[in-house]
Amino acid sequence: MMNRSSKFCVLLLLFGVFAGAQAKEPRRDVVGIRINMSREDTHRRLQKIGRMEREERGRQEVWTLEKEPHFASVLIGYDKEFKVRYITAIAREGGTRTLYTDVANLKSAYAENAPGHFKYTWEVKARGKSPAYFVILMGRDPQYLTSLSMKKKP
């Protein structure tokens, strides 16, 4: 038989486990691409799953993803040192759908929602050599995203 203090400890443990499960930090990459990744490393990764469609003004690229079940294309912008400044992935129509909650906990997001338009934004703090950045999810469906963006914080 459990005494009162044992029950209390079990409840605290369970609360900690569930609270930890809910505190999902936003993901740090999109199809293996991270903020501040070099252009060379970005190309190496993307050439395995797609092809570059076009380059604009030397620092922006559009890629079609052929071997990625969730996303059909990505748009990438580089800073003057040719490090990833932003990346936006567009969901593949008819592909494997991505839940907003697969990316992060919606309770910690700044939400701008209206009928048929859902937008969630997180600010991710700098960690080690990784700079601070924003994660932005948008969609028309209340559960599934249409685009996933990461943008370096100015």
Wavefront OBJ file of the C-alpha trace (Angstrom):
o trace
v 0.000 0.000 0.000
v 1.343 3.426 -0.949
v 1.564 6.068 1.705
v 0.680 9.669 1.033
v 4.213 10.887 0.327
v 4.803 8.014 -2.141
v 1.630 8.911 -4.039
v 2.715 12.534 -4.126
v 6.151 11.568 -5.536
v 4.539 9.402 -8.229
v 2.228 12.263 -9.203
v 5.169 14.675 -9.411
v 7.081 12.205 -11.588
v 4.113 11.731 -13.938
v 3.558 15.482 -14.162
v 7.220 15.954 -15.082
v 7.062 13.277 -17.783
v 3.913 14.736 -19.361
v 5.141 18.322 -19.072
v 8.394 17.326 -20.785
v 6.509 15.614 -23.577
v 4.470 18.786 -24.193
v 7.502 21.104 -24.242
v 8.636 20.063 -27.714
v 11.125 22.603 -29.029
v 10.682 23.584 -32.694
v 12.751 21.508 -35.085
v 16.132 22.884 -36.082
v 16.156 21.819 -39.732
v 14.022 21.556 -42.847
v 14.814 18.502 -45.031
v 18.261 18.427 -43.394
v 19.010 22.118 -44.032
v 19.751 24.368 -41.045
v 20.057 28.115 -40.619
v 23.708 29.175 -41.134
v 24.564 26.019 -43.128
v 27.095 26.703 -45.890
v 25.946 26.836 -49.501
v 28.223 23.897 -50.341
v 26.764 21.707 -47.583
v 23.246 22.800 -48.561
v 23.848 21.816 -52.196
v 25.383 18.489 -51.172
v 22.278 17.655 -49.141
v 19.706 18.864 -51.677
v 21.381 17.177 -54.675
v 20.604 13.845 -52.990
v 16.856 14.517 -52.924
v 16.177 16.962 -55.749
v 17.458 19.409 -58.333
v 17.943 23.153 -58.515
v 15.310 24.794 -60.719
v 16.719 28.302 -60.706
v 18.975 30.748 -58.966
v 17.943 34.350 -58.514
v 20.355 37.245 -57.943
v 23.080 34.850 -56.827
v 21.759 34.448 -53.305
v 18.341 32.829 -53.730
v 17.557 29.350 -55.043
v 14.482 27.290 -55.852
v 14.806 23.499 -55.628
v 12.358 20.779 -56.675
v 12.433 17.824 -54.282
v 11.955 14.479 -56.012
v 12.817 12.110 -53.164
v 11.078 13.805 -50.245
v 7.593 12.552 -49.305
v 6.462 15.642 -47.331
v 7.690 18.587 -49.388
v 7.645 19.322 -53.136
v 10.058 22.256 -53.203
v 12.234 24.541 -51.113
v 13.227 28.168 -51.478
v 16.543 29.139 -49.920
v 18.109 32.531 -49.310
v 21.752 33.078 -48.403
v 23.458 35.924 -46.582
v 26.542 37.706 -47.973
v 28.785 34.918 -46.605
v 26.629 32.359 -48.480
v 25.225 30.823 -45.316
v 21.531 29.881 -45.177
v 19.539 32.947 -44.074
v 16.084 31.424 -44.677
v 14.480 28.278 -46.033
v 10.844 27.679 -46.929
v 9.526 24.212 -47.759
v 6.241 23.840 -49.645
v 4.143 20.761 -48.825
v 3.761 18.123 -51.529
v 0.175 17.984 -52.750
v -0.983 14.387 -52.330
v 2.174 13.593 -50.343
v 2.666 12.601 -46.731
v 1.051 15.391 -44.739
v 2.843 17.075 -41.844
v 0.971 18.009 -38.687
v 1.764 21.373 -37.129
v 2.377 19.441 -33.901
v 5.060 17.327 -35.644
v 7.161 20.490 -35.811
v 6.614 21.906 -32.310
v 4.187 22.402 -29.449
v 1.457 24.798 -30.594
v 0.907 26.033 -27.033
v 4.290 27.784 -27.133
v 3.648 29.436 -30.536
v 2.418 32.874 -31.413
v -0.767 32.010 -33.343
v -2.501 34.125 -35.991
v -5.514 32.093 -37.048
v -8.627 32.916 -39.043
v -11.036 30.609 -40.879
v -9.030 28.909 -43.617
v -5.739 30.535 -42.586
v -3.480 29.201 -39.837
v -0.091 30.637 -38.917
v 2.166 29.647 -36.009
v 5.468 31.348 -35.176
v 8.186 30.443 -32.677
v 11.336 32.319 -31.797
v 14.213 29.902 -31.201
v 17.068 31.217 -29.081
v 20.695 31.034 -30.212
v 22.513 27.910 -29.052
v 26.242 27.360 -29.488
v 27.149 28.342 -33.063
v 23.503 28.256 -34.127
v 22.013 31.778 -34.304
v 18.545 32.769 -33.122
v 15.828 32.256 -35.727
v 12.087 32.049 -36.312
v 10.089 28.959 -37.278
v 6.903 29.802 -39.184
v 4.205 27.296 -40.133
v 1.334 28.206 -42.425
v -1.623 26.320 -43.802
v -5.266 26.308 -44.806
v -6.077 23.178 -42.799
v -6.447 23.352 -38.987
v -4.127 20.327 -38.522
v -1.747 20.112 -41.494
v 0.788 22.651 -42.710
v 1.199 23.954 -46.257
v 4.597 25.563 -45.685
v 7.379 25.414 -43.114
v 9.864 28.294 -42.933
v 12.929 29.067 -40.884
v 14.361 32.566 -40.953
v 17.462 33.911 -39.236
v 16.617 36.561 -36.686
v 18.019 39.966 -37.743
l 1 2 3 4 5 6 7 8 9 10 11 12 13 14 15 16 17 18 19 20 21 22 23 24 25 26 27 28 29 30 31 32 33 34 35 36 37 38 39 40 41 42 43 44 45 46 47 48 49 50 51 52 53 54 55 56 57 58 59 60 61 62 63 64 65 66 67 68 69 70 71 72 73 74 75 76 77 78 79 80 81 82 83 84 85 86 87 88 89 90 91 92 93 94 95 96 97 98 99 100 101 102 103 104 105 106 107 108 109 110 111 112 113 114 115 116 117 118 119 120 121 122 123 124 125 126 127 128 129 130 131 132 133 134 135 136 137 138 139 140 141 142 143 144 145 146 147 148 149 150 151 152 153 154
